[in-house]
Amino acid sequence: MHTFLPPAELGALKCAFEDAEPGEILRWALESAGIGRIAIASAFQSEGTVVMHLATQIRPDVPILFLETGYQF
């Protein structure tokens, strides 16, 4: 299986974020992870809107992708 990060780094991140708040994890992904192009995907349900809100507080220009599930609105 291919991952973006080496297994040792994944293990270290798991330990570092085990008790982290969701905003801390999003901040890492949006600012520190080294991902050049990143977006938030959401079906605009309750949980997704919270993630979108948190993400845009950290990086207002982050693209939001709409996931069509057939159950919207």
Secondary structure, 3 states (H helix, E strand, C coil): CCCCCCHHHHHHHHHHHCCCCHHHHHHHHHHHCCCCCCCEEECCCHHHHHHHHHHHHHCCCCCEEECCCCCCC
